[in-house]
């Protein structure tokens, strides 16, 4: 095994990440204005932006879902129930709550098959299957109700839909705070952010893996 | 592609509407008359009185009197189709001059007939068609005036009043110059309900005779210049629009060109989706119409144009000595006119101009707390009741003028009472004798209602749906006027409305979650910093 610099985040992934980041910040800002938390933007304008950006984000997510399944990248987000995996999760938790203060090294090394550490992976999985769906399903329900489709779900009121949407939004905000903070842990802020910009990161590869990449996907291999 | 398609669609609709409107306007001028009434021998006069003019009119328009007779303008009676309650001016109580019965000649000066002096009987026009008053609605000279105490008649000979001699109108000239009713005709009664300009409705005042666009976008003298009957379309002397049973929403929408409309609603011309569909906000406010009446956003304030409306009338402070009026100043309204702050025979008044309406759910049906309804005098009594709710598909949030009053009631029977206020030659009318007991006893007896003999005063509210004085679209309410914590609809029961801060518990939990995360993160960072420093040293 040896550390190599390879392209770990493809161009589509990076565009996805950063445009999603911009959209989510815009949605949080305009959403809070609609909720009545701040007055920094005209209500009508906030509604317009919030609606359009949300729809654009839905289109992006449709592409992302397609991409995840066609490329097999979805496997990155599936936890394995092996003892090792559970152990890794505990190791990460121990690191963030103890080891980090002792100056220990970040215990997780990226591999081709796991570019996120176990805690990251489980968080993103939670986002993908719980938080984001609850925000976009409630958002679409809200839009449908407010364009006159009376009670698309029959049993649920506009107020309940709004509450679900707000709770999910709070979860997203909490995620953003933790997400940004965690960039400062480990090596350095820059080292965490740069891979998402350039796509390149240091990954532990076996000789076979490295040879495979050299032979079949040479453009993924970076030579320092 | 789709966007521009919608855009062109909208442009096309607008163009069609404009063409239609010009045809209608042209058609209306053409409709003005096919007869030059100045050339008719029958109208040469001279006429000794109003009924003689009417006789001349009816010689040709032989169904007109019958039609007026059967309209609410003729009967002053209204059988409510939903509640079954008998309403109309003959029956209802209000918080202004109270009631018609026992005050006839003064009140019936606004009846479209001559000589109705007894409210317990049908108007004389019911049996004698010549007693119908054609001129009050059809005069175009502006010279025809019903004398305030003439039971519907104008003056027939000069009359001196307060050093001023009032001349009788020239009936022959007026008869030769009749036409379709203008704003002044309707206004001569409807502006002055309650005893003065804009006293009663709040959205109907003499400011509508020559209004600016700001005062009324449809009546704008330099713009559309609508008459009342442009919306209150008439057929056989019956008009669209009722304030006892109105359409809180008109889901039938527009009629075909030239088609008679039964409802004087905004929707009957503008349809159900009047806002441009090429923007999110346009779509959004089109779908507000399932909960919000057009008037709510498009009449942000009433009593515009410099004429104030009465907002408070305390009859209990009326007193011969006038002591209760000491120190109360007149109200000077926008056009410079003084309005009484106190009159000893009427009591204390308050006024408002450019007033923000009161908002409530409304299904269009109004019930009155007439003498036959029990009241709870420990609470503010609603002289008329508006009802509706969020869950009712026929209800919309509506703007109202909410009149505050303090008026007489029967302390034993717990009901509002009739009062006789006018009657200069009587020994019982309040304005002459300042004796409530006599006033109430006489009025209740005349109205055929029981009275215990004990009266008191009770605080009242009365609701007037605000439908006129529609503002130009630039002045329509912005979102924030309602979507805010202290917004205009804060007292209206709405389960959820964004921006109103009603999800207090959720907001608290959210705030704690976010703050908790921030504190956790900063705490973590500080411990990292401290432990790193300890390791380095």
Interface residues (C-beta under 8 A of the other chain):
Chain A: X34 X35 X36 X37 X42 X43 X44 X47 X48 X51 X52 X96 X100 X101 X102 X103 X146 X147 X148 X157 X158 X159 X162 X163 X166 X167 X170 X173 X174 X177 X178 X181 X184 X185
Chain B: X279 X280 X281 X283 X284 X287 X290 X478 X479 X480 X483 X484 X485 X495 X496 X498 X499 X500 X501 X503 X506 X507 X509 X510 X513 X514 X517 X518 X521 X524 X525 X527 X528 X531 X532 X535
